[in-house]
Amino acid sequence: MPTPPMAVPSMAGEPTWRADAGCRKDSAVHFFAPGHFERRDEKQRREGAARALCAGCRVRVECLEYALVVQEPHGIWGGMNELERRRLLRQRSELAQQHGDQEPAAAQA
């Protein structure tokens, strides 16, 4: 009996901007920490390479906003690492509170 073909995962939930992301052409190795200990200088080089790719990406803003909304805990997204994204969410939340606006959805969780 022949083996049935493998199911291809649905891309229906995939944000449409991802098809235009510059990082799709490069290895994800720059965007996420390795599975082993990474020295500070190695991390800075790796993140610098990722940020350089992000700087020229035409969907950088969409990528960053996506990471903020889903509160992505890992990697470089839209040119920012985890700590920078958390800081940005806190700043947005503080600004919203100062102006009496509703908190952005990404900052509520």
C-alpha positions in Angstrom: 0.0 0.0 0.0 1.5 3.4 -1.0 2.3 5.9 1.7 -0.2 8.8 1.7 1.2 12.2 0.9 2.2 14.4 3.9 -0.3 17.1 4.8 1.0 20.6 4.1 0.3 23.0 7.0 -2.2 25.6 6.3 -0.9 29.1 5.8 -4.3 30.7 6.4 -3.3 32.1 9.8 0.0 33.4 8.4 0.3 37.2 8.4 0.5 38.3 4.8 3.5 40.6 5.4 5.7 37.6 6.1 5.9 36.8 2.4 7.8 40.1 1.9 10.0 39.9 4.9 13.7 40.3 4.0 14.7 37.6 6.6 12.9 34.9 4.6 15.9 35.0 2.2 18.5 34.6 5.0 19.1 32.0 7.6 17.2 32.5 10.9 20.5 32.0 12.7 21.0 35.8 13.1 17.5 36.3 14.5 17.4 33.8 17.3 19.9 32.8 20.0 21.7 29.5 19.5 21.0 26.5 21.5 24.4 26.9 23.3 25.9 29.6 25.5 26.5 32.8 23.6 29.2 35.3 24.7 28.2 39.0 24.8 30.4 39.8 21.8 28.9 36.9 19.8 25.4 38.0 20.7 26.1 41.6 19.7 27.5 40.4 16.3 24.5 38.1 15.7 22.0 40.8 16.7 23.8 43.4 14.7 23.6 41.2 11.6 19.9 40.7 12.2 19.3 44.4 12.7 21.1 45.3 9.5 18.8 43.0 7.6 15.8 44.5 9.4 16.9 48.1 8.6 16.4 47.5 4.9 13.2 45.5 5.2 10.1 46.9 3.7 7.8 45.2 6.3 9.9 46.0 9.4 7.1 48.0 11.0 4.5 45.2 10.4 7.0 42.7 11.8 7.6 44.7 15.0 3.9 45.4 15.5 3.2 41.7 15.1 5.8 40.7 17.7 4.4 43.3 20.1 0.8 42.1 19.7 1.6 38.5 20.2 4.3 39.4 22.8 6.9 37.3 21.0 9.4 36.2 23.8 12.3 35.3 21.5 14.5 36.7 18.8 14.9 39.9 16.7 11.6 41.1 15.3 11.4 44.4 13.4 14.9 45.2 14.5 14.3 44.9 18.2 15.2 42.2 20.7 13.1 40.8 23.5 14.1 43.4 26.1 13.7 46.3 23.7 10.2 45.2 22.8 9.2 44.8 26.4 10.6 48.3 27.1 8.6 49.7 24.1 5.4 48.1 25.4 5.9 49.6 28.8 6.5 53.1 27.3 3.4 52.8 25.1 1.4 51.7 28.1 2.7 54.6 30.2 1.9 57.1 27.4 -1.6 55.8 27.0 -2.2 56.1 30.8 -0.8 59.7 30.8 -3.1 60.7 28.0 -6.1 58.8 29.4 -6.3 56.6 26.4 -7.1 52.9 26.5 -4.0 50.8 26.8 -2.9 49.2 23.6 -4.0 45.5 23.4 -0.4 44.3 23.2 0.5 46.0 26.5 -2.4 44.6 28.5 -1.2 41.1 29.1 
